[in-house]
Amino acid sequence: MNNRIFYIVLLWMGTLSASAQVNFNNTNYGQWYIQMNNYDTKTQVNGITFVIESQSQASVNIPNWRITARVIGQTPSNGQYFPIDKVSIQPNHTATQGGAPFPVPSVGQVGLYPNIILSTAEQDLVSSSMVPIAHDAGQPFRLELWYDWTIQGGAYLSNLQEWRNYYFDVEYRLLNGEGLLLGQKTMKHYVQIAKLSGSPPVQNTFSLTLNGGAQNGTLTLASRSDYDSGTSITYAGGLTVNTNADYQVLVNASAGTPHFSYGSNTIDLDVLNVNLANAPSGVTQLNTVNLSTGAQVLAKGNSTGNQNRNFDVRYSINPDNKDKLFYAVKENTGTATYSTTLQYTILAQ
């Protein structure tokens, strides 16, 4: 999966901000160890728990908070490192303790991403929470985020040594909407490779990459005709796929950014159409989709034989919903940049 920011720039438009302090901890009952004894994928259910707490004599309101993860170190075992891109984390549920004085929001209500592959680059677990850290003066706030973590199975496990422990340190950070650090924790995870039973499976591989300007796409409306007639932008060769099996490419806006937003102002996602063009050989289906938080199929195709195949990425204003752009600019002057996060995913058909 690739997460990328997409912007709509409106040349005619206004601003906002917030801050405070909270505790960010992990509980002692997390299970940060997985033993691999065959070639199957294995998940440690509820293996990671984050706790966000605040109790202040003043009222607290922190909207749009963010949690990130990145691998900051690995310990080799006999000169070998565990492949970090085989490790992912998924939200399981939310909770609190002691009867919180507020309804506990669900995973979907917070806007937690459904699956994050770990990397040495910082990854968002939630990029802009839809539920604020908020309470009245003297009242407590406690929100627990329970996560599973998963080791992908596959033939690659044969390359690792049996009865070895592979350690890696993951730094988790909580930031407010302006990017200021509220708290951070480092957890030491490890994977033990036991004696592997069974035979290594034939591994299907799927790779998707966004290239050049498509990584942070921008669609600019600069004139009256752009609002009246719509406008578009195409990023040539903006998406590359590489597979050894039949595939499909999907796109959606992240649940954490369910609108194009600029400060407190928003524009509905359905003002934007997305499609892939200039299809390579072997493509069996191309669709133009109207952007939403639900994943929709942009393209289907046959195996590329582990060769790179490029598509053009095109963004355009949906003419049926262009009036929503006028509502966004009617009382503003100047320039405003409305943004959301697009997720591109490649899956087997």
C-alpha positions, 0 to 999 in steps of 0.5 A: 500500500502506498499512502500519498498526500493529494492537494487541491489548491484553490486560488481565491480564499482563510486559517486555524490552530490548537495545543496542550499536553498528555501522557503517551504510554504503552501498557506492561501487558503487550506481547512483543514477541512472535515465534515462527515455526512454519511458513504461515503468516502469524499474528500476535493478537492485541500485542501492542497497546497505546494509552493516551491520558490527560488530567488537567485543572484546565480544559483540554482540546487537542484535535487532529492528533497523529501517531507515527511509527518507525524502526530506529534500530535492529540487532543482527543475529549472526550477521543477519537482520530480519526483513522489516517489510515483513512486519505490519501492525493492525488496530484491533479495538479501542478501550478505556479503564474505570468508566471514562466520562465520555463515549469511547470512540471506535477504531473507525471513528478515530480514523486508525489506518487498517494496516501499516507495514513497518519501515525505517521511514516514519509511518502514520498509524493515524494521520489526523484523528477524527476524535479530539483528546478533550476533557473539561477542567479536572476531568480525566481522559484515557483512551487505549488503542489495542493493536495486533502485529503480524509477521508475513509468512513465506519462503523468505523464512528459509534464509534465516537461521533456526533458533535465532532471535531477531530484535528491532526497536520501534519508536512510536510518537504522538503529535498534535495537529501542528506536529508538536511532540506530545509523547513517544515510546520505544518498544523492542520487538523480536521474532524467533525463528524456530525449526520450520515445518512444511515446505517453502511456498511459491511466493506471489509478489506484488509491488506498487510505486508512485513516481515523481509528482504523483507522490504529492499530486496537486490540482490547481484551480486558477481561473473562473473557467477552471471552476465552471468547466473543471480542470485536470492534471496527468502525471505521466508514468506516475504509477508502476506495478510489478507482479508475478500474478494477476492483480488489481489496483485500488484507490481510496481516501484515508479514513483519517482524512475523509474530506479535503480540508483547509483549517476548519474548512472542508470540501467533499471528496466526491469533487475529485475523479481518479483514473489510470491511463496509457495502460501497459500490455496485459491490462484487462480493465480500467475505471474512472472512480469518484473519490471516497473513503471506500477502496475502488478498483482503478485497474485490473491486469494479468501478471507482469512477469516480475517486470515494471509496468507504468500507468499515467495517473490522472486527477480531474474535477467531477463536473457533477459536483463542481458546485461544492468548490464554489461553496468553499470559496464564496467568502474567502480571498487569496490562496488556500490549499485543501488536502487529503491522503490517498491510499493506493493498494495492489491486491491479487485478483 
